[in-house]
Amino acid sequence: MASNNFSLSIPTFKGDHYNSWAIKMKSYLKVMNLWELIESDVELTLLPQNPTAAQIKKRDEEAAKEAKTLSCIHSAVSDGIFTSIMTCESPKEAWSTLKEEFEGNAKTKLMQVLNLKREFEMQRMKGNETIKEYVSKLMSIVNQIRLFGEIFANERVVDKILVSVPEKYESKISSLEDSKDLSKITLVELVNALSAVDQRRLMREEENGGKIEGLLLAKSHYKKMG
C-alpha cells in the first residue's frame, strides 16, 4: 500500500506520449498494490451455493480492489479519452483498449520510431543554445525512441554532437582528440568538456558588459561635470 509519508499524484493521459504515461501509470498502480489486476487479469472468486462469511468477505474485497483499479484508470485519463474506455467492465479491458488505440500496432510503432530517428538526425545546434540545452533536446528524442523498446546507445548521441556542433567548439574537440580516444569518450565527459566553452563565453560577455556599463557611467559623469 502507499506510504502515509508521501502522496502520489495520478498521471493524466490526454492523448499524447502514451508510452511515457503508461510507464508512470504502471508505477502508480504498483505502489497502490493494484497492478496485478491488469498484469494477470485476476478474475473474481466464484462463490459456492452456500458461501461462508469468510468467502463472501474475500469476494467483496476482490470486487472492491477491481473497482478501485478501474476507477484509477478512469481518473488518469482526460474526458475525451474516457469515452474510449467508459464501457469497459474490467481494469484489464480498459488498459488493453488504451494500449491498442494509442500505442498502435507493430507497423505504426515502426513508423513512429523512424520519424523520431529522422528528427534526431536533422537536429542542429542553434547559435543561442548552450551545449547542455542542445544535448537535452537530443536526449528528449532519444528517450522517446527508447520508450518503444528500441536500443539507442549514448555513443550515437556522442557521434551526433561531434559532427553537428558549431565551429566555436572545434578547438576544444581537437584538444580532446589529442588527449583521449573519442570513440570511447562518454556522453557525460563530452558534455562537461564542451560546457567549458560555454562558461568561458559567458564570463567574457559578463566582463564586456561590465566594461561597457563602466564606460557609460563615466561618460554620464563627465557630462554632468561639463
Phi, psi and chi 1 to 4 in degrees:
 res  aa     phi    psi   chi1   chi2   chi3   chi4
   1 MET       -  158.8  -67.1 -178.2   64.8      -
   2 ALA   -65.8  142.2      -      -      -      -
   3 SER   -70.8  148.1  170.2      -      -      -
   4 ASN   -77.0  -10.3  -67.4  -34.2      -      -
   5 ASN   -80.4  -12.7  -64.8  -33.2      -      -
   6 PHE  -150.3  158.1   69.0   95.8      -      -
   7 SER  -117.1  143.1   59.3      -      -      -
   8 LEU  -105.2  136.3  -70.0  173.3      -      -
   9 SER   -96.5  134.1   58.4      -      -      -
  10 ILE   -74.6  129.6 -165.7  163.5      -      -
  11 PRO   -69.6  138.5   25.3  -32.3      -      -
  12 THR  -105.6  130.5  -55.6      -      -      -
  13 PHE  -102.1  123.9  179.3   53.3      -      -
  14 LYS  -114.0    6.9  -61.0  179.2 -179.1  178.8
  15 GLY   115.1  -11.5      -      -      -      -
  16 ASP  -114.5  151.6  -63.7  -40.0      -      -
  17 HIS    54.2   54.8  -51.7  -62.7      -      -
  18 TYR   -57.9  -44.1  167.6   79.7      -      -
  19 ASN   -61.6  -39.3  -70.7  -59.0      -      -
  20 SER   -64.5  -44.5  -63.3      -      -      -
  21 TRP   -63.3  -42.2  171.3   81.7      -      -
  22 ALA   -61.1  -39.1      -      -      -      -
  23 ILE   -65.5  -44.7  -69.3  172.3      -      -
  24 LYS   -64.2  -41.7  -66.2  176.7 -176.7  177.3
  25 MET   -68.3  -37.8 -168.7   62.7 -168.8      -
  26 LYS   -61.5  -43.9 -179.9  178.4  179.1  179.5
  27 SER   -62.7  -41.9  -63.5      -      -      -
  28 TYR   -60.2  -47.2  177.4   87.5      -      -
  29 LEU   -66.8  -32.7  -68.3  172.9      -      -
  30 LYS   -65.5  -43.5  -79.3 -173.2  172.9 -178.5
  31 VAL   -62.2  -36.9  170.5      -      -      -
  32 MET   -81.4    2.1  -59.3  -59.3  -69.2      -
  33 ASN    60.9   40.1 -162.3   27.9      -      -
  34 LEU  -121.4   -9.8  -59.9  172.3      -      -
  35 TRP   -62.9  -30.4  176.6 -112.1      -      -
  36 GLU   -59.3  -28.5   62.3  178.4  -59.2      -
  37 LEU   -68.9  -25.3  -85.2   79.5      -      -
  38 ILE   -91.4  -41.6  -68.0  173.3      -      -
  39 GLU   -66.5  -42.7 -172.7  173.6   42.1      -
  40 SER  -110.9   -2.9   56.9      -      -      -
  41 ASP    51.5   57.0 -164.8   17.5      -      -
  42 VAL   -63.4  128.6  177.8      -      -      -
  43 GLU   -92.3  149.1  -65.6 -175.4    0.2      -
  44 LEU   -64.8  141.4  -64.4  178.2      -      -
  45 THR   -65.2  132.4  -58.0      -      -      -
  46 LEU   -78.7  130.5  -66.6  175.5      -      -
  47 LEU   -84.4  140.3  -68.5  176.4      -      -
  48 PRO   -72.5  177.2   25.9  -33.6      -      -
  49 GLN   -60.9  -41.7  -74.8 -172.4  -16.6      -
  50 ASN  -120.6   76.4  -61.4  -56.7      -      -
  51 PRO   -68.8  149.8   27.2  -35.1      -      -
  52 THR   -82.7  167.8   63.4      -      -      -
  53 ALA   -61.3  -37.5      -      -      -      -
  54 ALA   -65.7  -41.1      -      -      -      -
  55 GLN   -65.0  -40.8  -70.4  171.9  -33.2      -
  56 ILE   -64.9  -41.4  -66.8  173.2      -      -
  57 LYS   -62.7  -44.4 -178.2 -178.7  177.9 -178.2
  58 LYS   -61.4  -44.2 -178.6 -178.1  178.6 -176.9
  59 ARG   -61.7  -42.8  165.6   71.7 -178.3 -131.6
  60 ASP   -63.6  -39.2  -71.6  -14.3      -      -
  61 GLU   -65.6  -41.2  -72.2  174.6  -10.5      -
  62 GLU   -64.2  -43.5  -70.5  174.6   -6.3      -
  63 ALA   -64.4  -40.2      -      -      -      -
  64 ALA   -65.6  -38.4      -      -      -      -
  65 LYS   -67.8  -40.5 -165.4  170.9 -175.6  179.4
  66 GLU   -64.8  -43.3 -177.5  176.9   77.1      -
  67 ALA   -64.1  -37.5      -      -      -      -
  68 LYS   -65.5  -42.1 -176.5  177.8 -179.9 -179.8
  69 THR   -64.1  -45.5  -51.9      -      -      -
  70 LEU   -63.3  -38.5 -175.5   58.1      -      -
  71 SER   -64.3  -38.1  178.1      -      -      -
  72 CYS   -61.1  -43.7  -77.4      -      -      -
  73 ILE   -66.1  -41.6  -63.4  175.1      -      -
  74 HIS   -57.9  -42.8  -73.1  169.0      -      -
  75 SER   -72.9  -17.5  -60.0      -      -      -
  76 ALA   -92.9    4.0      -      -      -      -
  77 VAL  -124.0  153.3  -61.5      -      -      -
  78 SER   -71.0  166.8   65.2      -      -      -
  79 ASP   -59.2  -36.8  -70.2  -17.3      -      -
  80 GLY   -65.9  -37.0      -      -      -      -
  81 ILE   -76.9  -31.1  -55.9  -61.5      -      -
  82 PHE   -56.5  -34.3  174.0   70.0      -      -
  83 THR   -60.6  -23.8   57.4      -      -      -
  84 SER   -73.4  -23.8  -60.7      -      -      -
  85 ILE  -122.8    4.9   59.0  172.0      -      -
  86 MET   -63.1  -24.2   57.7 -171.1  -71.2      -
  87 THR   -95.8   -2.1   59.0      -      -      -
  88 CYS   -69.7  135.2  -64.2      -      -      -
  89 GLU   -98.1  -11.0  -64.0 -176.0   -4.4      -
  90 SER  -135.5  155.1   72.1      -      -      -
  91 PRO   -61.9  -34.6   17.5  -29.0      -      -
  92 LYS   -62.0  -43.8  173.0   70.9  172.1 -179.8
  93 GLU   -65.2  -41.3 -176.9 -174.9   -1.0      -
  94 ALA   -64.6  -44.2      -      -      -      -
  95 TRP   -62.9  -45.0 -174.7  -89.5      -      -
  96 SER   -64.9  -35.6  -61.5      -      -      -
  97 THR   -65.3  -44.7  -61.5      -      -      -
  98 LEU   -64.5  -43.1  -69.1  171.2      -      -
  99 LYS   -60.5  -45.8 -178.1 -179.2  176.5   69.0
 100 GLU   -65.6  -40.3 -177.8  178.2  -10.0      -
 101 GLU   -76.0  -38.9 -179.2  172.1   -9.8      -
 102 PHE  -107.2  -24.5  -66.5   98.7      -      -
 103 GLU   -82.5  -32.6 -173.9 -179.9   61.2      -
 104 GLY    83.2  173.0      -      -      -      -
 105 ASN   -84.4 -178.6   54.8   32.8      -      -
 106 ALA   -59.8  -39.0      -      -      -      -
 107 LYS   -67.3  -41.8 -176.4  177.3  179.9 -180.0
 108 THR   -63.7  -44.3  -58.5      -      -      -
 109 LYS   -63.1  -38.7  -72.9 -168.8  -75.8 -174.7
 110 LEU   -61.8  -41.9  176.7   60.0      -      -
 111 MET   -65.6  -39.8  -71.5  -55.2  -60.3      -
 112 GLN   -64.5  -41.3  -71.3  176.3  -55.8      -
 113 VAL   -64.1  -44.1  169.1      -      -      -
 114 LEU   -61.8  -40.9  -70.7  175.1      -      -
 115 ASN   -64.4  -39.8  -73.1  -25.0      -      -
 116 LEU   -67.2  -40.2  -74.8  167.2      -      -
 117 LYS   -64.5  -38.3  -72.7 -178.7  177.0  179.4
 118 ARG   -64.8  -42.0 -169.6  177.3  -61.2  114.0
 119 GLU   -62.4  -39.9 -177.1 -178.9   -7.1      -
 120 PHE   -60.8  -46.9  175.4   83.3      -      -
 121 GLU   -66.0  -28.1  -64.3  -60.1  -23.4      -
 122 MET   -81.8  -10.7  -69.1  174.7   62.8      -
 123 GLN   -66.4  138.0  -67.2  -60.6  -45.5      -
 124 ARG  -136.1  146.0  -67.9  -67.4 -179.0  -86.9
 125 MET   -74.9  131.2 -172.6  172.5  174.9      -
 126 LYS   -83.4  156.4  -63.8  177.2 -178.5  177.4
 127 GLY   -60.4  -32.0      -      -      -      -
 128 ASN   -94.0    3.8   60.4  -18.1      -      -
 129 GLU   -89.3  148.0  -78.8 -176.2  -43.1      -
 130 THR   -89.0  166.1   64.2      -      -      -
 131 ILE   -63.9  -35.4 -169.7   66.9      -      -
 132 LYS   -67.6  -37.7  -72.1 -173.5  176.3  179.8
 133 GLU   -65.8  -41.2  -70.8  170.5  -21.4      -
 134 TYR   -65.0  -44.8  179.4   51.3      -      -
 135 VAL   -66.1  -37.1  172.6      -      -      -
 136 SER   -60.1  -39.6  177.1      -      -      -
 137 LYS   -65.9  -42.3 -175.6  170.3   62.6  176.6
 138 LEU   -64.6  -44.3  -69.4  175.7      -      -
 139 MET   -69.0  -27.0  -69.1  -52.3  -61.5      -
 140 SER   -61.8  -41.6  175.4      -      -      -
 141 ILE   -70.3  -44.2  -60.0  171.1      -      -
 142 VAL   -59.7  -43.0  169.3      -      -      -
 143 ASN   -67.5  -31.7  -72.3  -29.4      -      -
 144 GLN   -65.7  -39.0  -71.5 -178.5   64.8      -
 145 ILE   -63.8  -42.8  -65.9  171.8      -      -
 146 ARG   -65.6  -29.5  -71.8  171.1  176.2  168.4
 147 LEU   -63.6  -21.9  -76.6  173.3      -      -
 148 PHE   -86.7    5.9  -76.0  101.7      -      -
 149 GLY    87.7    6.1      -      -      -      -
 150 GLU   -80.3  140.1  -78.6  -80.1  -48.9      -
 151 ILE   -84.9  122.2  -64.0  173.7      -      -
 152 PHE  -135.7  100.1 -159.6  103.7      -      -
 153 ALA   -72.0  149.4      -      -      -      -
 154 ASN   -62.2  -24.4  -80.2  -10.5      -      -
 155 GLU   -60.3  -33.1  -73.3   77.5    8.1      -
 156 ARG   -68.0  -33.9  -70.4 -174.0   62.3  179.2
 157 VAL   -68.9  -40.7 -175.8      -      -      -
 158 VAL   -59.3  -48.1  168.9      -      -      -
 159 ASP   -59.9  -41.3  -68.4  -19.4      -      -
 160 LYS   -61.5  -44.4  172.8   67.5  177.3  178.2
 161 ILE   -62.3  -46.0  -66.9  168.6      -      -
 162 LEU   -61.3  -30.0  -69.6  173.3      -      -
 163 VAL  -101.2   -3.5  -59.6      -      -      -
 164 SER  -122.5   -5.5   64.5      -      -      -
 165 VAL   -79.1  156.0  -66.8      -      -      -
 166 PRO   -66.6  172.2  -19.1   30.7      -      -
 167 GLU   -61.6  -27.5 -172.7  177.7  -12.2      -
 168 LYS   -62.4  -17.2   61.1 -174.0  176.2 -176.6
 169 TYR   -96.2   -3.4  -64.2  100.9      -      -
 170 GLU   -63.6  -40.6  -76.8 -172.2    5.8      -
 171 SER   -65.0  -36.4   60.0      -      -      -
 172 LYS   -68.9  -40.2 -174.2   63.8  178.8  179.1
 173 ILE   -64.9  -38.6  -68.6  173.9      -      -
 174 SER   -63.0  -41.2  -64.3      -      -      -
 175 SER   -67.2  -33.3   66.8      -      -      -
 176 LEU   -66.5  -38.6  -73.2  172.4      -      -
 177 GLU   -61.8  -34.9  -75.4  179.0  -42.8      -
 178 ASP   -73.7  -28.6  -66.0  -24.0      -      -
 179 SER  -105.7  -18.4   60.3      -      -      -
 180 LYS  -136.6  163.1  -70.5  179.3  175.4  -71.6
 181 ASP   -89.1  105.2 -178.5   -6.6      -      -
 182 LEU   -64.0  -17.8  -70.9 -173.3      -      -
 183 SER   -73.7  -13.0   66.4      -      -      -
 184 LYS  -116.2   -1.8  -63.5  179.9 -179.9  178.9
 185 ILE   -69.5  139.2 -168.0  169.7      -      -
 186 THR   -83.1  162.4   67.5      -      -      -
 187 LEU   -61.3  -41.9  178.7   59.1      -      -
 188 VAL   -63.4  -43.1  172.4      -      -      -
 189 GLU   -61.9  -43.7  -73.1  176.3  -35.5      -
 190 LEU   -65.4  -45.7  179.5   60.6      -      -
 191 VAL   -62.9  -43.3  171.3      -      -      -
 192 ASN   -62.5  -39.9  -72.7  -21.3      -      -
 193 ALA   -66.8  -45.5      -      -      -      -
 194 LEU   -73.4  -23.9  -62.9 -176.2      -      -
 195 SER   -64.8  -26.3  -70.2      -      -      -
 196 ALA   -61.7  -33.1      -      -      -      -
 197 VAL   -64.8  -44.2  177.1      -      -      -
 198 ASP   -63.9  -38.6  -68.0  -29.4      -      -
 199 GLN   -66.7  -41.4  -68.9  169.5   -2.1      -
 200 ARG   -64.6  -40.0  -75.7 -162.3  -61.2  -89.7
 201 ARG   -63.9  -41.5 -175.9 -171.5   64.2 -175.3
 202 LEU   -64.1  -40.5 -178.7   60.1      -      -
 203 MET   -64.2  -40.9  -71.0  174.5   62.9      -
 204 ARG   -64.3  -41.5  -76.0 -163.2  -60.6  -91.1
 205 GLU   -63.4  -39.6  -71.4  175.1   -7.8      -
 206 GLU   -67.4  -39.6  -70.6  176.4  -11.4      -
 207 GLU   -64.7  -46.0  -71.6  175.0    0.9      -
 208 ASN   -64.4  -38.1  -68.1  -24.9      -      -
 209 GLY   -62.6  -40.1      -      -      -      -
 210 GLY   -66.1  -39.3      -      -      -      -
 211 LYS   -65.0  -43.2  -70.4  177.1 -178.4  177.8
 212 ILE   -63.7  -40.9  -67.6  171.6      -      -
 213 GLU   -64.0  -38.8 -175.7  177.9   -6.6      -
 214 GLY   -64.7  -41.8      -      -      -      -
 215 LEU   -64.0  -40.1  -70.9  172.1      -      -
 216 LEU   -66.2  -39.8  -69.9  173.7      -      -
 217 LEU   -65.4  -42.1  -73.2  172.4      -      -
 218 ALA   -63.2  -43.1      -      -      -      -
 219 LYS   -62.4  -41.4 -173.5  175.5 -179.2 -179.7
 220 SER   -63.9  -38.8  175.6      -      -      -
 221 HIS   -64.3  -45.1  176.7   70.9      -      -
 222 TYR   -64.8  -35.3  -73.3  130.3      -      -
 223 LYS   -63.0  -42.1  -81.2 -173.5  177.0  179.2
 224 LYS   -65.1  -38.0  -71.7  178.2 -178.6  178.8
 225 MET   -68.6  -33.2  -69.0 -177.2   63.6      -
 226 GLY   -73.1      -      -      -      -      -
